[in-house]
Amino acid sequence: MKKVTFYLMMMVLSLSIVPTQMLAAEKTPTSVSSTPKEVPAEVKVLLNRLNEIKAMDKSELTSTEKKELRKEVRAIKAELKSTGNGVYLSVGAIIIVILLLILLL
């Protein structure tokens, strides 16, 4: 049984290393862009509002005003999260994770 798990681990490791080397050889210097992505206008507006709230002097505000600011900050952060800045996994990464979970559990 130990030999089987050892061979499975070696197979998974060898299959995960080879494709990364092949991808590294395919890249050309022209495909790498040095310009950063532009931030959409509505995201800039939301980020500016968050910076304004952070810069405010909150010691003079009443508790209800502070509560409203907290609600506004939560709403802005939720809206920023829903703009599509998520983490995406490729099919190969999902398969590797599933295989590792099967082997370790």
N, C-alpha and C positions, 0 to 999 in steps of 0.2 A: 504494500500500500504506500510506503514511503517513496518508492521509486516512481510510482504513478504521479504523486503530487509533485515530486521533483521535476519530472519530465513536463508536466503541465505548466509549472512555473517557468521553466526554461523556454518553453514554446511561447508563452505569453510575453516574456521579456524580449525574446528575439523578434517577435512580430511587432512589438511596440517601438523598437529601436530602428528597424530598417526603414519604415516609411518616413520617419523624420529626417533621415539622412538623404533620402531621395528628394524630399521637398526642399531641403536646403540647397541642393545642387540646381534645382530648376529656377530659382529666383534670379532675376536680373536686376541690375542697379536702376534701370528706368522704371521698374514696377513699384519701387519704394517712393512714396510721395513725402516730401519734406514739409508740405504745408499742413497745418493743423485743420481739423474739421471746424467749420463755422457753426456757431451756436445760433439756433433760431431766435427770432426777435422776441417771441413770447416767453422763451426760457430766460432770455436776458432780463426781461421786465420782472419776472418772478425772482430771479437772483438778486436784482437790484433792491427789490422790496425786502428780501431777507436780510440783506446787508444794512438797509435802513433800520430795520427792527433791532438788529444786533447793536447798532451804533446809538440807539436811543438811551436816554437816561430813565431807567424804569423805577428809580427810587421815588419819584414824585407822582407816579400813577397810583390810582386806587386799585383795589383788588379785582373789581369787575373789569377795569380796563386791561389789567394784566391777563385776566382770564381770556378776554377777547383776543389779545395779541397771541396768546398760546394757541388758541383755536385757529387763528389765521396762519400761524407758522405751520401747524400740523396740516392744514389744508394745502398750503403751498408745497410742502414737502411731498405730500401724497400725489399732487398733480405733477411734480417733477419726476417722481418715480414712474408714473404712468406714461411718460413721454417716450419710452422705448429705450432707456439706457440699461437694459437688462443683461444678464449673463447667459450666453447661449452655449450649449454643449453639442459637439458634433456626434454623429452616430458612432464613430469609432471610439470616442471617449466614453460614451454610455456603455458600449459593449465591454470595454476594458474594466470599467467600474463594476459592472454586473459580474464579470468573471472573477474579479478580486473578491467581491463579497461572497460569491459561492465558495471560493477556495478558502477564505478565512473563516467563514461560518460553517 
